[in-house]
Amino acid sequence: MYDFTHHRPASVDAAVAALTGADDGKIMAGGMTLIPTLKQRLASPSDVVDLGAIAALKGIKEEGGAIVIGAMTTHAAVAANATVKAKIPALAHLADGIGDPQVRNRGTIGGSIANNDPAADYPAGLVGLGATVVTNKRQIPADDFFTGMFETALADDELVTAVSFPVPEKAAYAKFANPASRYAIVGVMVSKGPAGVRVAVTGAAPCVFRLAEAESALGGGFSADAVGKVKVSSDGLNSDMHASAEYRANLVSVMLKRAVAAAG
């Protein structure tokens, strides 16, 4: 990797100051994407701002009818947390299916959503549950946070500090995983709760998206039979060495039915 200056601030304000003071600074959460990128010399930032020492960014709490998860909370911590398992078991299930144990014990929810990999699980979790992303500057609805492949609504000097999930009446996540990486070839989160009926799809397209036809069908009755006739177009879906667009379109329908059945 190329030389860079490493910062390990103890507060969000110090992290923002280090980031804005750098010529070309990068934030590091768990490092699951950034470190391999640096090692392969695909990036050469002047500074790396490591968030690992900021205790305020870690932890899970129940607050105002929602589950609030700090940005530096690992996937393993989300999967094992008793409150998450009791209130939003679908979210615990999603976190427990990310990568392998090494990834789950290093990767963080904030790092995952800020990176917005098109095959990541958490974008479907946030959009499918109607979550809100909390930053050092504002609160951003999940529907507005993910803007494109590896792109989000975050400004250059903005950090994710937490994610707030409203507790649904019912929810489930179903994923067809790549057997090597465990990334989602297609993943579908469904929920019914304070944010209404929501269906979010990851892995199938360049960015997470909601499936409006499925939401309408489930609005008339939350059952696998209700979405039995929902067809997904392959237009605009990803096509690569792992799966064609047509295959992914069919997988969305299959994972949708499985998720609804699990939630119901």
C-alpha positions, 0 to 999 in steps of 0.5 A, spaced: 500 500 500 501 507 499 504 511 505 498 515 508 497 518 515 493 514 520 488 518 525 485 515 531 480 520 534 476 519 540 470 523 538 466 524 532 468 532 532 475 530 532 474 525 526 471 530 522 476 535 523 481 530 521 477 528 515 476 536 513 483 537 514 486 532 510 488 533 502 484 526 501 482 523 507 478 516 508 474 514 513 475 507 516 470 503 520 471 496 520 476 496 514 472 490 510 473 494 504 478 499 505 484 495 507 483 490 501 483 496 497 489 499 500 493 493 500 491 492 492 494 499 491 487 501 488 486 507 493 492 512 495 489 517 500 493 522 504 490 520 511 486 514 514 481 516 519 480 510 524 473 510 528 475 504 532 476 508 538 470 512 538 466 509 544 460 513 543 459 510 536 458 503 539 452 500 542 445 498 541 439 501 545 431 501 545 429 508 544 422 511 543 419 505 540 425 504 535 432 500 536 438 505 535 444 501 533 451 505 533 455 506 527 461 502 529 457 496 532 459 490 529 454 485 525 456 480 530 454 484 536 447 486 532 446 478 531 447 476 538 443 482 541 438 480 546 433 486 544 434 486 537 433 478 537 426 480 541 424 486 537 426 485 530 429 478 529 429 479 522 435 484 523 438 479 527 438 474 522 440 479 516 446 480 520 448 473 522 448 471 515 453 477 513 460 474 510 463 469 515 465 470 523 471 474 521 467 479 517 462 479 522 466 481 528 470 486 524 465 489 519 460 495 522 453 497 520 455 504 519 461 502 514 457 497 510 451 502 509 456 508 507 460 503 502 453 501 499 456 495 496 450 493 491 450 486 494 450 488 501 445 486 506 444 492 510 441 496 505 435 492 504 434 492 512 434 499 512 430 500 506 425 494 508 424 496 515 423 504 514 430 506 518 433 512 519 440 514 518 443 519 523 449 523 522 453 528 525 449 533 521 442 530 520 437 525 520 436 521 513 430 516 511 433 510 508 429 511 502 433 517 501 440 515 503 442 510 498 443 514 491 446 509 487 452 504 486 457 505 492 453 512 492 450 515 498 447 522 500 453 523 505 456 529 504 464 529 504 464 531 512 458 527 514 459 521 518 454 516 520 453 516 527 447 511 528 441 507 525 434 508 528 429 502 526 422 502 528 420 496 531 415 492 526 409 488 527 412 483 522 418 482 518 423 477 515 429 477 510 431 472 505 437 471 501 440 467 496 447 468 497 454 467 493 456 461 496 464 463 496 463 471 499 456 470 502 454 477 499 447 477 496 446 475 489 439 477 491 436 479 498 429 481 500 427 484 506 419 485 507 416 488 513 409 491 516 409 496 521 409 503 523 412 505 516 406 501 512 408 495 508 415 495 505 419 490 500 426 492 499 431 488 494 438 488 494 443 484 490 439 484 484 440 492 481 446 497 482 442 499 488 437 497 493 430 498 491 423 498 493 418 493 490 412 497 489 408 492 486 409 487 492 408 492 497 401 493 494 399 486 493 401 485 501 397 491 503 391 487 501 393 481 505 400 479 508 401 472 505 405 468 500 399 467 496 398 475 495 405 475 492 404 469 488 403 473 481 408 478 482 413 478 476 419 482 476 422 485 470 429 484 468 430 491 465 436 494 469 438 488 473 445 486 474 448 481 470 455 478 471 459 472 472 454 470 478 447 470 475 444 473 469 439 479 470 433 474 468 436 469 473 436 475 478 429 477 476 426 470 478 430 470 484 427 476 487 420 473 486 422 466 489 426 470 495 420 475 496 415 469 497 420 466 502 421 472 506 413 473 506 412 466 508 417 467 514 414 473 516 407 471 516 
